[in-house]
Amino acid sequence: MRIWMFNHYAVTPDLPGGTRHFDFAKELVKRGHEVTIFASSFHYSLLKETETYSVRKFKFKTYDGVNFVWIKSFPYRRNDWRRVFNMLSYSYLSWKVAKGLHKKKPDVVLGSTVHPFAALTASVVAKRYKVPFVFEIRDLWPQTLIDMGVWRKNSLTSLLFRKVEEKTVKACQAIVVLSPMTKNYIKENYKGKKAYYIPNGVDLRRFDIDMRVYGNPTIDFLSQRKREGKFLVAFTGALVKSNNLEQLVEIANRLREIPDIQLVLIGRGQERKSLVSQIKKGDLKNIKILDPVRKAEVPHLLKIVDALLLVQGKVFWGSMNKLFDYLSAGKPVVASVYADHNNPIERINAGITVPPGDLEALSQAIFKLYNMSEREREEMGMRGKEYVRRYHSIPVLVDKFEGMLCDLVRQGRL
């Protein structure tokens, strides 16, 4: 098959961020398929352009057999009108490029949220080439933003995005969801639409190799603190409001009398400046914010630390990519999330789960792991890694994904 994927935020392992579509594509290429990913080269957490352009605003590259079409989209620094322009510019330019590739037209097209315009563009491209369109829902707009209190349910913005969702669902031949809750949402709101549950996963080969990284300031800092005997507790990911990271500053304040415990937040995002200010104001020495590393370096980073933090705000619908990275590293996880249906930590005994918003319980969970023996923590971590190997490794997930695509293509062109 020739498969086209539209994901504004897709990245390769030499950049920070989730590599779901690259990992799926690489596995599909191994199985004889041809995959092209249309992505923006303006990085959403680095907030900078990662490619250079001359006259054209797009570029073709191949990474480990996976074709990328990098789109030069409108730059932004915060969540304002410029970010909306970034979304729209990606969607328009990716459509413009795709319609010019008629000599290598696809057999099937996938469009993935977070924002819905990428999926809407994919639906238009699929219709042009008269091939099946797969709508992948990694996050629900507007429902997620309504849940978080960012948008009102009956606001003009919410109603507009609900219409976009309805139009995209109507256009698709199949829906991929990343959480059981989203599958129920589709069942309740869109009768007759088939939803396939294919969650996030991990390329375990990155974790199984004994990789070493030198000269990276973030990893050098962690290695130094480890040599000093610190108990390292890390959060990795975007420093944004939806991750509710202000609570970790308060946790650091509660644990400040235990100097051996060092909290680290590894990432960038719009909330970084505010978090740095809070840490400085509280004169907290036991919490540090570090720059993100390339996806390929994440396994080495996670192996250095002793425990990992999974915290989020009122986010219910997606599949937490970092959770499976955490478990793959063989380290215990402290989880404080609203999406219990996406959190297997307590069920598989791979860490400690506490109620979201309960800062005392979160502090005590970190302290409990700190007081455990190294062997107890290792056993927790190994249970998590085995869980990923059985249910969330890339080959296991691509078996389902490939089967779905083959069925759609076999049904013939539209």
Order of alpha helices (4+ residues) and beta strands (2+ residues): beta-alpha-beta-beta-beta-beta-beta-alpha-beta-alpha-beta-alpha-alpha-beta-alpha-beta-alpha-alpha-beta-alpha-beta-alpha-beta-alpha-beta-alpha-beta-alpha-beta-alpha-alpha-alpha
